[in-house]
């Protein structure tokens, strides 16, 4: 399924977060979620929100109440929302961002489609990529010194996804290698 097909699928869905269609693009770190979500947001003229604006190396999952309070609850009521982005470099909350209630909101990242939000999702897209490819992408972005962080992150993700059964609830499963193929070698 290409991005245009996925956008057409989003168009056919029903809003379940007030008058907003909430689309989750979930899957493990380094799978290609950000690339797909950026393309899909452009194709749908959607607002894109990254869970990385809430999570951190030290808080992989427990930030969810802040997203509920600052984004999802106001939008469900048709109100503008406002959130403070987490800055991974300074390890502090940074600038504020305003979000008007959109027709389509794409929530991208781990765990965008957790059980706590599933009843409000119009569409759950799961991006699947082999662990070795995901790790290589992560280290390419974050540097080799981040290997222990990535190893812990991936192990914690595996536990979360197994308990949450996220992939089993996906409406669409996409190969992250097709979205963002590895570089060719000579």
N, C-alpha and C positions, 0 to 999 in steps of 0.2 A: 504494500500500500504506500503510495507516495503522499507528499504533503498536501497536494490538491485534493486527493481522495479523502484524506483525513479531515481537511477543512470542510469538505462537503458533508462528511459525517457529523461534524460539530454543528453545522447549519441545521441538520435534521433533528438534533436533540432538543429536549425540553429543559427550560430553566428550572433549577432545583434549589438555588440559593437566592430566594426572593425572585426577582425578575432577571437574574444573572445566570448564565450557563457557566458552571464551574467545571473546568477540564483539568484533571491531574495528569501530569507527565511524570511518572515515577519509575524507579528502577535503581539498581545499585550505582554507587559513585563511579564516575568515569565511563558510564555506559553510552553517553551521547544524548542525555536528556536535554541539556542546555541548548545544544545545536538544533535538535528537533523542535523544542519549544519556541525558540526564536523564529524558526521558519514558519511554524504553525501560527504564531501570534501575528506575523506579517500577513499570512494568507487569510486569517480570520478578522483582521483589524481588532485584535484582542489586546487586553492589558495583560502583561506578563509579570509574574511575581515569582522570585526565586526563594526557596527555603533557605538557601545559603545566606540570605539577608537576616535570618533568625538564628540559625544553627551556628555551632563552632566546633572546633576539634574537641573541646571539653564538654560540650552540650549537644550531643548528636540528636536527641529526641525530645528532651523535656522542655523545650522552648514553645511547644505547641499552644499552650494557653495564651501566650502573648499574641500569636497569629489569630487565634479565635477572637480575642477581645479587640485587637486593633484593626483587623481586616474583615474577617468573615461575618461577625455579628452585625457590624454597621451595614455592610453591603446587603446582607439578608433583609434588613429593614429598609433598603433603598436609600441609605444615607452614605455620604462620603466617609471614607476611612483615612486613617493616618497611622503610619508605623515608623519606628525608628530602626534604621538599618544597623546590623551588627557588622563591625569592621574587623576582619580576621587578622589584619596586620597589627592594629593597636590593641586588639582584644577588649574593645569597649563599644558601647552603643554610639553611633555616629549621627548623621543628619536625619531629619524627618522627611518622609515622603507622603504626599497626599494622593489618594486614589479615589476618583469619582466612581460611582457604581457603573461598571461596564456591562455591555451586552454579553461579553465573553471574558471571563477571567481564567487565565492559564496559570495554574500553580505548579511549578516545576521543582523537582528535587526529591531528596530522601527525607521523609516519607510523606510526600504530598497526598498520597491516596490511602493513608492509614484508616483503620476501621472507624475512627471517631468522625470522619468526614464523609465516608462513603455514601451515606443516604442523601447527601447534598450534591453529589457529583452528577453532572450530565454525561460525562465520559471519563473513563480511566484508560490511559495509554501507558503500557508497560514497555520500557526499552531494555532489551536484553543483549548483553555482550559478554564474551568469555572473561573470566577473572584476570588472566594474564594480560589481555588487551587493556582492560580497565586500569590495572595497576600501572602499566607502562604509560598510559595517558596521564594518570595522576602524578606520577613522578616526573614526567616531562613538564607538567605545569608547575608543580610545587618543589621540584628538586629532589635529588637522591637522599638528602638528609631527612626527608619526610617519610621514608620507608616505614619506620616503626608506627608513625601516625596512620598511614594508609593500611598497614596490616591490622591494627586494632580496629580502625573504622570498618574495614571490610568484614572482619569477624563479627563485629556488633551488628552490622547490616544483615548479615546472614541470619543471625539469631532473631532480629526484628522481623524480617520478611517471612521466616518460617513460622513464627508465632502469629503474625498478623495475616498471613496467607494472602498477601497483597496481589501477587501475580495471578492467583486463582480467580480473582474478581475482575481482572482486566477485560475491558471490552475489545481492546486491540493490543496485539503484541508486535513490536517492531524490532528488527535487528539494528542495534547500534553500530554495527560494522557497515551496514548499507548507508546509514546516515552520515557517518564520519569514518570513511575507510582509512585503514592504516597507510602511512606513506609508502610509496613504492620504493623498492631497493633495486639497485643495479647488480 
